[in-house]
Amino acid sequence: MSFVGVRPSLLLGEVHQTGLMYYEAVINRQGHGKHAPPVFLGLAGHPVRWRLLGELARSDRQVHELTSLVGQSQNLVSYHLGRLRKANLVTTRRSSADGRDTYYSVDLDLCGQLLAAAGGALHPGLLLTPPTALVPRPRRPRIQVLFLCTGNSSRSQMAEALLRQMAGNAIQVRSAGSHPKQMHRHAVEAMAEHGIDLSAARAKHLDTLIKDRFDYVITLCDRVREVCPEFPGDPQPIHWSIPDPAQDPDGYPAFQRTAAELADRIRFLLHRVLEGS
């Protein structure tokens, strides 16, 4: 098993402290100490929870969507989501389109850390190791990816730039918005910290791309997900419920956090689309 793009420190068992504290507390209550099997295996190994983690690894979802996808009652799905949330494997965000709705997302970084720790607990030779350089399949057409948000002024532009930086020529990536507006200066500044120059970037309306074919259409805004048109070729839809940093009173640090979250999500996206998972 490999985790493309995951930082080596994570793969070598440097476990997220919040998650580690939870698992240690459970083990201590059970009285098994260091000889107990990793609690993560019991949590993730339940068939319903495994299905939920798998669906959330593909896209952020609302509970009614998860209920339909896993074919279980809402009460049962909510119970298992609660177990995963208590373990910090799953988090929630209120929808920016409708505050009555909640989106669930999975912390793939933490899952990767705990999987690595579980292997290492059985035998040091099973610790996951950093993968080799990212290489697409030979003779495979370039993968087409589209990022969408409302203004195409921060989130989707940042995502486009980060994916292009990480993937090189393996992926052709574009972005657009349902209501384009001028690039936000903080988005340009945040990308400069990642070695990316967005000073010449301009917002585009999604209607200009409506006839183009994509393999993946990734919505980064709850509002644009509600109005996203159908694109030809049946692209795979993915939703990442990421708040608009321009609406955050914290100012520039909000853009830095958005850039960091996008970078983490895109690392896992690369593993998925380039290795055909």
N, C-alpha and C positions, 0 to 999 in steps of 0.2 A: 504494500500500500504506500502511496506517496501523496504529499500535499503540496502541489505546485504553488510557489510564491509565499508559503508560510515561513515566517522568520525562523532561522535555525534554533534560536533560543527557545521558541515554543515547541519545536519538534523534539528537542532534547529533554523535555520534561519540566520546563519552567512553568508550572501550572498557575493559572490565574488565581490570585490569592483569595478572592471572594468565593470562587467555586471550591477551592481546596479546603477552606474553613468549613464549608457545608459538608463535604464528604468526610472530613476527619471527625466532625461532630457526630455524624450518623454512625460511623464505625465505632467510635468510643461508646455510644449508647448501646450498641449491640454487644460490646464487650469482646470484640474479636481483635482489636488493635491492628498491627501491621500485617497479620496473617489473613485478614479477611479479604475476599475478592473485592476489587474496586466497585464501589456503589454505582458508579457510572454505568457499568455493564448491566446491572440489574434495572436501572432506570431506562436506558436506551434500548435494552433487549426486549422489553415488553412489546408485543406485536403492534398494538395501537400506537404506543409512543414512538416506535421506530418509524411507522408510517407517517406520523405527524412530523417528525424531524425530517424525514425525506421530502415531504411536500414543502416544508418551510425552507429547506435547503435550495429549492428551486425558485421560490417566490414568496414574498410576504403575503399573508392571507388573513381574511376575516374568519371568525369562527364558523359561520354558516357555510363558507366555502370548504373549510376543512371537514366539516360534518359530511358534506356531499362527497368529497374526495376519498375519505377513508371508509365511507359507508356505515357509520356508527351514529348513535343518537347524540344530540347536542349535549345532554347531561354527561354522557360518558366522555365525549371529547373534551368538554370543559374540565372535567375531573383530571384527565391526563395532562391537559395543558397546565393546570394548576401545579401538578407534580413537577413538570418541566420548568415552570417559572420559579418554583421554590428552589430548584437546583441552579438557577441562573442560566440555564441552557436556552431558555426562551424569554423574550422580552415583549412588551406591548407598547403601542403608541396610539393615541387618539387620532382618528382620521382628520386631516385638515379640510376635507371636503364635507364631512358630516360628523360633527363631534359625538354623535351617538354611536358611531362605529369605531371599532378597535382593530388595529392590524397587529398580527403576531409575526415575530421574526426570530430566527435561530442565531445564536452566537457560534458561528462556525470556528472561530479562533479557539474558544473554550473547548468545543467538542474535539478539535484537533489536539489540544494540549492533554485532555483527559484520555483520549485514545492512546497517545504516546506514553502517558504515565501508566496506563493499564498494561500495555505491552512490556514496558520496562519492569513493572512489578512482578511479572511472570518470569522474565529472563532479560538480563541486560542486552542480549543480542537482538531483542525484539524492539528496542527503541527505534522509533521512526527516524530516518535520516533525511537531511535536505536533498531534494531532487536535483538532477543535473539541469543544465540550461533548458529553457522552454523551447521546444522544437515542434512545429506543426507536422501533421502527417504529410508524407511526400505526395506530390501530384494532387493535392487536395485544393479545390478552388478556395479563394479567399472568403472567409466568413464575413457576412454582412451584419453589422450591429447598428441599431438606432436607439439613442437615448432621448427620452422626451420628458419635459417638465412644462410648467406654465409659461414662464418668461424666456426660457432659453438664455438666461442672463447669468446663471451661476451653476446650479446643480448639474444640469445636462451638459453644459460646456466643460465643466470640470471633469465629469465622467468621461466624456469623449477624449479629452486631452490625456487623462491618466491611462485609459485603455490603449490609446495609440502609443504612448510612451512604453508601456509594458509589453505590448504584443508586436510592435514593429510592423512588418509587412504581412504578418499572418492574418490580420484582421483589417477590414475596411470599416471604419466607424464614423458615424455622423450623429448630429443632434439637431433638435428643433423644439419649438414650443407652440402651444395653442394661442398664446397672446404674447408675442415676442416684444421685448423691450431692451433698452441699452444694457450692455454688459456692466455688471456691478464691479466697481473698482476693487472691492475686497476679494472677489473671486480671482481677479487677476493677481492680486498680491499673494493670496494663499497658494496659487499654482506656482508662483515664482519660488516659493519655498521648496517646491518639489522639482525645481529645475525646468519648469515649463513656462513659456512665454505666451500668454493669452492676450497680449495688448492689441493684436490685430483682429481678434475674434469678433464676429458680428452675429447677432441673433437672427434666426430663420423661422418662418412659419411652417408648421408641419404639413400644411397643404401643398407646399412646394415639393414634397417627397412622397405624396400620396400614391403615385403610380410606380414607385420604385419597389424592388423586391429586397427583403431582408430575411436573414435567418432568425434573428432575435430582435424583438422590440421591447425595450426595457423602460417602463414608466417609473419616474422617480418622485412623482407628485401624485397625491391622492386625487386631486381635482382632475388632472389630465387623464388619469386612468378612467374616469367616468365618461370622458368625451373622446377617448382614443378611437380613431377610425380603423376600419379593417384595411390591411395592406395586402397586396397580391402575393401569392405564393405561400399562404398559410404560415407566416412566421411564428415562432414560439414566443408567447407573451410572458414577460417576467415583470413583477412589480416589487420595487423597493420603496417602502414608505419612509421617506426622508424629509424631515421638516425643512421649510424654506429658511435658510440662514439669514436672509434679508429681513425676515419678520422677527428675528430673535433680538431682544433688547441687549444681549451681551455683545453685539457688534462683531468686530473682526474675529475674536476667538470662536464664534459660532461657525464661521467659514473654515477655520482651521479644523474644527471637529468634523465638519461635513466632508472636507477633503480626506481626512483620515479614515472616516467610515467608508467613503467611496473606494479608497485605495484597498482597504481590506476586502470589501465585497468583490471588487474587480479581480483581485488575486484568485479568489475561489471561482469566479466566473471563467477565468482563463483555463483553469484546470478542467472545468466542465466542457467548454466548447471545443478546446483543442484536442482533448483526449476522447471526445465523443461520449462522455458519461451522461 
